Amino acid sequence: TSAISLCSQSLMLAKAKEEWDQEIVDKQAEKERYLSERVTPLHTSGLSLSQLQDLCRELHEKVEIVDEERYDIEAKCNHNTREIKDLKIKVLDLRGKFKRPPLRRVRVSADAMLRALLGSKHKVSMDLRANLKSVKKEDTEKERPVEVGDWRKNVEAMSGMEGRKKMFDAAKSPTAE
């Protein structure tokens, strides 16, 4: 399986290299085609000195125009990048520089909640605990007497079938002994 995976990886790499080389050739051909359309070849042979000077002036004027356009585009680009940086800083300031702490549970009474929600309009006090029934917990430890004695006697008494019967009877009636 490792030989198969190595073979498939080498085939994929070879195919990727072929496509990359083809892409480079295509880009070079596109560049040459574009330049041949946009730039006309200069024919300077057989021109007099005054004609060469006029040609240089024309080329210089074209270069100045292109340079002005490049400068304007560069200034716009720098302005946009500065504006983007300022907006990013504003977003960070609005978001806050500090990490928000996790919310904690806060015990608030009903009166305090109503006072916070209604403000000074809150006059009635609500005691929610007053309406609850009071339930007394039965103390099970008081009902069962704690036997303190020799544990070996208890084990011997509960061993065998008689002990199991005693345990069964004790489970039926907890007060019987």
Sequence and secondary structure as in RCSB ss.txt:
>XXXX:A:sequence
TSAISLCSQSLMLAKAKEEWDQEIVDKQAEKERYLSERVTPLHTSGLSLSQLQDLCRELHEKVEIVDEERYDIEA
KCNHNTREIKDLKIKVLDLRGKFKRPPLRRVRVSADAMLRALLGSKHKVSMDLRANLKSVKKEDTEKERPVEVGD
WRKNVEAMSGMEGRKKMFDAAKSPTAE
>XXXX:A:secstr
 HHHHHHHHHHHHHHHHHHHHHHHHHHHHHHHHHHHHH      TT  HHHHHHHHHHHHHHHHHHHHHHHHHHH
HHHHHHHHHHHHHHHHHHHH SS           HHHHHHHHHGGG      GGGGS       HHHHS    S 
HHHHHHHHSHHHHHHHHHHHHH TT  
